[in-house]
Amino acid sequence: MRTFFHNQIFSLVAIATVFNGCLDSNGKDRDIQVFERKKVSFSTPQTKSLYAGTPNDPIYPYQWHLEILEIENIWSKYTGKGVSVAVVDSGVEALHPDLYNNIDFNKSYRYSDGSNDPSPDRRQLQNDPYTNGHGTACAGIIGASGWNGEGVIGVAPCVDIVGLNPFSTGLDGDFEDALGRLDIDISNNSWGGDISNVLYDDPPSMRGIEQGIKYGRQGKGIIYLFASGNEGHNANYSTLHGSPYVFNIGAVTRDGEVPLYSNFGDNILVVAPAGDEYRLFQNWGIFTTDLLGMDKGFDSYRIYTPVLRKYQGDYTGFMNGTSSAVPVASGVVALMLEANPNLTYRDVKYILIHTAIPWNIYRPEYMWSRNGAGILYSPYYGFGIINPPKAVEMAENFETLPPQQEVTKSQISNTPIPDNSEEGITSEIEIDESLKIEHVQIEVDIEAENISDIDIDLISPSGTVSKILFDHLIIDGNLEGWIFNSLKFVDEDSKGIWTIRVADTLEGSFSYLKSWKIRILGRKE
């Protein structure tokens, strides 16, 4: 099963804040200007807004994520025009006045009835009016229209939004189709497995992604962005999120801290601004579009963003979680692709890595370290906070990376793992080929009575240690043939001896390393 990655935490104290925190000393609403809803219909002509300087969208002053990322400085050159972003989600409100002009209805699809209306269907709204506003919120962060005097503005306000709604059925085949569509440039996915502390594999979705990488964008590959998840667990539990074809995006809040909910691990690429679930009523959420009306979307609990009470429920300031970080990153990638449509998915990943801003590097809890190529990496921040101005600047004249190559080698071990031992056992594989590393996978075959006892480290020839498995939170799964991923070795040389260290650190169970395999993706330079 699949689920969304935004949080639903509302306390009685927080609810009281709604009604006490929206008045000034004179008892008047501290609200921004009243919104007059402009009705649209499918017969209304679509007209994209054009760049017109500082946005006149009235909620723009509350969109703090755009300010700290300096997005406004990019819009005079790039707005995402001509770039197609699929929102693979619960649906996108087709008639929302801040989304309608940017939705590509020819490509959008609702799987429950075969309609090109990407909105949540009636069953979705009846069963869960709150959660099914999720896709509309993501779409607004990516590409709400700008300079139209209404609501909010997206990171890429002239992008083409393609609403794909496989959650209307939940069928594996529909997710495979939505991810394998070849008429888009970017795929935004703020979802993952619905149980946080079990190993998660999703072959149908991976088949769709592999199709898009191989054939999408005339062979340059669709850019797939996924939310790392909101459980505060190791993102390496998921083979989908760790795939070399996926950009695994974590969250960072308004103060630059990684929130406790954001999943961590050595497969995190970068982090992007996201809402802080504990300070939503202090305007620390992401302000975006919501399902129309007071009874659907984030307003369905009758809890309203204080400064938006007069907006009739069509907008929210409560979007949060890694679900809100991914569409920020998707919007940034859209700006990059407008700047240079020839970028491959590998080029985009390279640029994000080499322009990200390392943050809080002296805080030990974030586990920053420098790899053998001199690049800083943290399992919480990845390579750092996404940096739109620098990423777009590098994208403009970027020369495509040399073709990707790979080397794979396996080792039979057949070695018992000592119980209750931090030292564990080691096994080595020597790689003769020299590649500049882009991604490393290991496939382990470990028999274990209790997989939550197992720690796994991978050590490169340069001495860099990637902690693959270490948090002891898994309650279910099988490590026999399981694949883990690491980005920590980026730009190191693959040649030399690679070492896996496996330990059973808790008492009372038997475990056994049968074999392991390493797969290194990189390029000759």
C-alpha positions in Angstrom: 0.0 0.0 0.0 1.0 3.6 -0.7 0.4 6.7 1.4 1.1 10.5 1.3 3.9 12.2 3.2 2.3 15.1 5.0 1.5 15.2 8.6 -1.8 15.6 10.4 -1.0 16.8 13.9 -3.4 19.3 15.5 -3.6 19.7 19.3 -6.3 21.5 21.3 -3.7 24.1 22.2 -3.0 24.7 18.5 -6.7 24.9 17.7 -7.1 27.6 20.3 -4.3 29.5 18.7 -6.4 29.7 15.5 -9.0 31.8 17.2 -6.8 33.8 19.5 -3.9 34.5 17.2 -5.6 36.2 14.3 -6.5 39.5 16.0 -4.4 42.6 16.5 -4.4 44.7 19.6 -7.6 46.4 18.4 -9.4 43.2 17.9 -9.3 43.5 14.1 -8.3 40.7 11.8 -4.6 40.6 10.9 -5.6 39.2 7.5 -4.3 40.0 4.1 -6.7 41.5 1.6 -10.1 39.8 1.0 -10.1 37.3 -1.8 -12.9 37.5 -4.3 -13.2 34.0 -5.8 -13.2 34.0 -9.6 -15.2 31.1 -10.8 -13.8 29.1 -13.8 -15.2 26.4 -15.9 -13.8 24.0 -18.4 -15.1 26.3 -21.2 -13.0 29.2 -19.9 -10.1 29.9 -22.2 -6.7 29.1 -20.6 -4.3 32.0 -20.4 -0.9 31.8 -18.8 0.3 34.8 -16.8 3.5 36.5 -17.9 6.4 37.8 -15.7 5.6 41.2 -14.3 8.2 41.9 -11.6 7.4 41.4 -8.0 4.3 39.2 -7.8 0.9 40.8 -7.0 -0.4 37.5 -5.7 -1.7 38.6 -2.2 -0.5 35.5 -0.3 3.0 35.8 -1.7 4.3 37.6 1.3 3.6 34.5 3.4 5.4 32.2 1.0 8.6 32.3 3.0 10.2 29.3 1.1 10.3 31.5 -2.1 12.1 34.2 -0.2 14.8 32.2 1.4 15.5 30.3 -1.9 15.7 33.7 -3.7 13.3 32.4 -6.4 12.1 35.9 -7.4 15.6 36.6 -8.7 15.2 33.8 -11.3 11.7 34.7 -12.6 12.9 37.5 -14.9 14.6 34.9 -17.0 12.9 31.6 -16.3 9.4 30.7 -15.0 9.2 27.0 -16.1 7.5 27.8 -19.4 7.4 24.8 -21.8 8.3 22.3 -19.0 5.8 19.6 -18.1 5.5 18.4 -14.5 3.4 15.4 -13.6 1.8 15.5 -10.1 1.4 11.8 -9.4 -0.9 12.1 -6.5 -4.5 12.2 -5.2 -5.7 14.5 -7.9 -5.4 18.2 -8.8 -8.4 20.6 -8.4 -9.0 21.3 -12.0 -11.2 24.4 -11.5 -9.0 26.1 -9.0 -8.5 29.7 -10.3 -4.8 29.6 -9.4 -4.2 26.2 -11.2 -6.6 26.1 -14.1 -4.6 28.1 -16.6 -1.5 25.9 -16.0 -3.1 22.5 -16.2 -2.5 20.5 -19.3 -5.8 18.7 -19.7 -4.7 16.8 -22.8 -2.1 14.9 -20.7 -3.9 14.8 -17.3 -5.7 11.6 -16.3 -7.9 10.3 -13.6 -7.6 6.5 -13.5 -10.9 5.7 -11.8 -13.0 6.8 -14.8 -10.6 7.6 -17.6 -11.3 11.3 -17.4 -8.9 14.1 -18.3 -10.2 15.9 -15.3 -7.4 15.3 -12.8 -9.5 16.3 -9.7 -10.2 13.8 -6.9 -13.2 11.8 -7.8 -16.4 11.7 -5.8 -15.5 8.5 -3.9 -12.1 10.1 -2.8 -13.8 13.2 -1.5 -16.5 11.2 0.4 -14.0 8.8 1.9 -11.3 11.2 2.9 -11.8 14.9 2.0 -8.7 15.9 4.0 -6.0 13.6 2.5 -7.3 14.0 -1.0 -6.4 17.7 -1.1 -2.8 16.6 -1.0 -2.2 16.6 -4.8 -3.8 20.1 -5.2 -1.4 21.4 -2.5 1.6 19.9 -4.2 0.5 21.3 -7.6 0.2 24.8 -6.2 3.7 24.7 -4.7 5.1 23.7 -8.1 3.2 25.8 -10.5 0.4 28.0 -9.2 -0.2 30.9 -11.6 1.6 34.2 -10.9 1.0 37.8 -11.4 -2.7 37.3 -11.6 -3.7 39.1 -8.4 -4.9 35.9 -6.8 -3.7 33.7 -4.0 -0.2 32.2 -4.2 2.5 31.8 -6.8 4.4 28.6 -7.6 8.1 28.0 -7.8 7.7 27.7 -11.6 4.6 29.8 -12.2 4.3 29.2 -16.0 4.9 25.4 -15.9 2.5 22.9 -17.5 0.9 20.8 -14.7 -0.1 17.3 -15.6 -2.4 15.8 -12.9 -2.1 12.0 -12.8 -4.4 10.5 -10.2 -3.6 6.8 -9.7 -4.7 7.1 -6.1 -8.3 7.2 -7.4 -7.9 3.4 -7.9 -4.8 2.5 -5.9 -4.0 -0.2 -8.5 -0.4 -1.2 -9.1 -0.8 -1.1 -12.8 -2.1 2.5 -12.6 1.0 3.6 -10.7 3.2 1.9 -13.2 1.4 3.7 -16.0 1.5 7.1 -14.3 5.2 6.8 -13.7 5.9 5.4 -17.1 4.2 8.1 -19.2 6.6 9.5 -21.7 5.0 12.9 -22.4 6.3 14.7 -19.4 9.6 16.1 -18.2 9.4 15.9 -14.4 7.5 13.5 -12.1 6.6 14.8 -8.6 5.9 12.0 -6.1 5.1 12.9 -2.5 4.2 9.4 -1.4 5.7 6.0 -0.5 5.0 2.9 1.6 2.2 3.2 4.2 4.1 1.4 6.9 7.3 3.1 8.0 9.4 0.5 9.8 9.3 -2.3 7.3 11.4 -2.9 4.2 9.5 -1.4 1.2 9.8 -2.6 -2.4 7.5 -1.5 -5.3 8.3 -3.4 -8.5 5.3 -1.9 -10.5 6.4 1.7 -9.8 10.0 0.8 -10.5 9.0 -0.6 -13.9 7.3 2.6 -14.8 10.3 4.6 -13.7 12.8 2.5 -15.6 10.6 3.1 -18.7 10.7 6.8 -18.2 14.4 6.9 -17.7 15.1 4.8 -20.8 12.7 6.5 -23.2 11.5 9.7 -21.6 12.6 13.1 -22.9 14.0 11.6 -26.1 16.3 9.4 -24.1 17.5 12.1 -21.6 15.3 10.6 -18.9 12.4 11.9 -16.9 13.4 13.5 -13.6 11.7 11.6 -10.8 11.5 13.3 -7.5 10.2 11.5 -4.4 9.6 12.5 -0.8 12.0 10.7 1.6 9.1 10.2 4.1 7.9 11.5 7.5 8.7 8.8 10.0 12.1 9.9 11.1 13.4 6.5 10.0 16.1 5.3 7.6 15.1 6.0 4.0 17.2 3.1 2.9 14.4 0.8 4.0 12.9 1.7 0.6 14.4 0.4 -2.7 12.1 2.8 -4.6 13.4 5.9 -2.9 17.0 4.8 -3.0 17.0 3.9 -6.7 19.7 5.6 -8.8 16.9 6.9 -11.0 15.1 8.7 -8.2 15.9 12.0 -6.5 15.2 11.4 -2.8 14.3 14.7 -1.2 14.3 15.5 2.5 12.9 18.4 4.4 14.3 21.5 6.0 12.3 24.0 8.0 12.3 27.8 8.0 15.2 28.0 10.4 17.4 25.6 8.3 16.9 22.7 10.7 16.0 19.2 9.5 12.7 18.4 11.2 12.4 15.3 13.3 9.9 13.7 10.9 12.2 13.9 7.8 13.6 10.4 7.0 17.4 10.2 6.8 20.0 8.0 5.2 22.8 7.9 2.7 20.4 7.9 -0.2 19.1 11.5 0.5 20.0 13.8 -2.4 19.2 17.3 -1.0 16.7 18.9 1.3 14.2 21.6 0.4 12.0 23.9 2.5 9.0 22.2 4.1 6.4 23.0 6.7 7.1 22.6 10.4 4.1 20.6 11.8 4.6 22.1 15.3 4.6 25.7 14.2 2.0 25.8 11.5 0.0 28.4 13.4 3.1 30.7 13.4 3.0 30.6 9.5 5.8 28.0 9.3 3.8 25.8 7.0 4.0 26.1 3.2 1.2 28.3 1.8 -0.4 26.8 -1.3 -3.6 25.9 -3.1 -6.2 23.7 -1.5 -9.4 22.0 -2.7 -12.1 24.6 -3.3 -14.5 25.3 -0.4 -14.4 25.1 3.4 -15.4 21.4 3.6 -12.6 19.8 1.6 -8.9 19.6 1.8 -7.0 21.0 4.7 -10.1 22.9 5.9 -12.2 19.7 6.3 -11.3 19.5 10.0 -12.7 23.1 10.4 -9.2 24.2 11.2 -8.1 27.2 9.1 -4.9 29.0 8.6 -5.5 32.3 10.5 -4.4 34.7 7.9 -6.4 32.9 5.2 -9.8 32.8 6.9 -11.3 35.1 4.3 -10.1 33.0 1.4 -13.1 30.7 1.6 -11.0 27.5 2.1 -9.3 27.7 -1.3 -5.8 28.0 0.1 -3.9 26.7 3.1 -0.8 27.5 5.1 -0.7 24.0 6.7 1.0 22.0 4.0 4.0 20.3 5.6 6.1 17.2 5.7 8.5 16.0 3.0 5.4 16.1 0.8 5.8 19.9 0.7 9.6 19.7 0.1 9.4 17.6 -3.1 7.2 20.1 -5.1 9.6 22.9 -4.2 12.4 20.8 -5.7 10.3 19.9 -8.7 9.7 23.6 -9.4 13.4 24.3 -9.2 14.1 21.5 -11.7 11.5 23.0 -14.0 13.4 26.3 -14.0 16.6 24.4 -14.7 15.0 22.6 -17.7 13.7 25.8 -19.1 17.2 27.2 -18.9 18.7 24.1 -20.6 16.2 21.6 -22.1 19.1 19.3 -23.1 20.0 18.3 -19.5 19.8 14.6 -18.8 18.4 13.3 -15.5 22.0 12.6 -14.5 23.0 16.2 -15.4 20.3 17.5 -13.2 21.3 15.3 -10.3 25.0 16.4 -10.7 24.1 20.1 -10.7 21.9 19.8 -7.6 24.7 17.9 -5.8 27.4 20.5 -6.7 25.3 23.6 -6.0 23.6 22.5 -2.7 24.4 24.4 0.4 25.8 22.4 3.3 24.2 23.6 6.5 24.9 23.2 10.2 28.0 21.3 9.3 29.5 21.6 12.8 26.5 20.1 14.5 27.4 16.5 15.4 23.9 15.2 15.3 23.7 15.8 11.6 26.7 13.5 11.0 28.4 15.6 8.3 31.6 14.2 6.9 33.8 14.7 3.8 34.2 11.8 1.4 37.3 10.8 -0.4 36.6 13.3 -3.2 36.3 16.2 -0.7 32.5 16.5 -0.9 30.5 17.1 2.3 27.6 14.8 3.0 25.1 14.3 5.8 22.5 11.5 6.0 20.0 14.2 7.2 20.8 17.0 4.7 22.2 14.9 1.8 24.5 17.2 0.0 22.7 20.3 1.5 19.9 22.7 1.0 18.8 23.0 -2.6 20.2 26.2 -4.2 18.0 27.5 -7.1 20.0 30.5 -8.3 23.2 28.5 -8.5 21.5 25.4 -9.9 19.9 27.4 -12.7 23.1 29.3 -13.4 25.1 26.1 -13.7 22.3 24.5 -15.8 22.4 27.3 -18.5 25.7 26.3 -20.1 26.1 22.8 -18.7 27.8 20.2 -20.9 26.3 16.8 -20.7 28.1 14.2 -18.6 29.9 11.4 -20.4 27.9 8.2 -20.8 27.2 6.3 -17.6 29.0 2.9 -17.1 28.7 0.4 -14.4 30.7 -2.3 -12.7 29.2 -5.2 -10.7 31.0 -7.8 -8.6 29.8 -10.3 -6.0 31.4 -12.2 -3.1 30.3 -15.4 -1.4 30.9 -15.2 2.4 29.0 -17.9 4.2 30.1 -16.5 7.5 28.2 -16.5 10.8 27.7 -13.0 12.3 28.7 -13.0 16.0 25.7 -12.2 18.3 25.8 -9.0 20.4 29.0 -7.8 18.8 29.7 -4.2 17.6 32.7 -5.5 15.7 30.8 -8.0 13.5 32.4 -9.4 10.4 33.9 -7.9 7.2 34.0 -9.1 3.6 35.9 -7.5 0.7 35.5 -7.0 -3.0 38.2 -5.6 -5.2 37.2 -3.5 -8.2 39.7 -3.2 -11.0 37.8 -0.6 -13.1 38.2 3.1 -12.5 35.0 5.1 -12.6 34.1 8.5 -11.2 31.3 7.4 -8.9 27.7 8.6 -9.2 25.8 6.0 -7.2 26.6 2.8 -5.3 24.2 -0.2 -4.6 24.8 -3.2 -2.6 22.7 -6.3 -2.6 23.0 -8.4 0.6 22.0 -12.0 1.3 21.7 -12.1 5.1 19.8 -14.7 7.0 18.7 -13.1 10.3 16.3 -14.1 13.0 15.8 -10.5 13.9 16.7 -8.0 11.2 16.4 -5.0 13.6 19.6 -6.2 15.2 21.7 -5.8 12.1 24.1 -2.9 11.3 25.7 -2.6 7.8 28.5 -0.3 6.8 30.1 0.0 3.4 33.7 1.3 3.2 35.2 2.6 0.0 38.8 2.3 -1.2 39.2 5.9 -0.1 38.2 5.0 3.5 34.7 6.7 3.3 32.2 4.9 5.5 28.6 4.8 4.5 26.3 3.7 7.3 23.7 1.7 5.4 21.7 0.2 8.2 22.0 1.3 11.8 18.9 2.5 13.5 17.4 -0.8 14.7 13.8 0.2 13.8 12.9 -2.4 11.2 10.2 -4.8 12.5 9.5 -6.8 9.3 11.3 -7.7 6.1 13.9 -10.0 4.7 17.5 -9.2 4.0 18.0 -12.1 1.7 18.6 -10.4 -1.6 17.8 -6.9 -0.4 19.2 -3.8 -2.2 20.6 -0.8 -0.3 21.8 2.5 -1.9 24.4 5.2 -1.1 25.2 8.6 -2.6 28.0 9.3 -0.1 30.8 8.2 -2.5 30.0 10.7 -5.3 33.0 11.6 -7.3 35.3 9.1 -5.6 37.3 6.6 -7.7 35.7 3.2 -7.8 39.0 1.3 -8.1 40.3 -0.6 -5.1 39.0 -2.7 -2.2 35.5 -2.2 -1.0 34.6 -3.6 2.4 31.2 -4.5 3.9 31.0 -4.7 7.7 28.0 -6.5 9.1 27.2 -6.6 12.9 24.5 -8.2 15.0 24.6 -5.6 17.8 21.8 -6.9 20.0 21.6 -10.1 22.0 19.5 -13.2 21.4 19.4 -13.9 17.7 21.3 -15.8 15.0 22.4 -14.2 11.7 24.5 -15.2 8.8 26.1 -13.4 5.9 25.8 -15.6 2.8 27.0 -13.3 0.1 26.9 -9.7 -1.1 27.2 -7.8 -4.4 28.2 -4.3 -5.3 27.0 -2.3 -8.3 28.8 1.0 -9.0 27.4 3.5 -11.5 29.8 6.2 -12.8 31.6 7.6 -15.7 35.0 7.7 -17.3 36.7 11.1 -17.2 
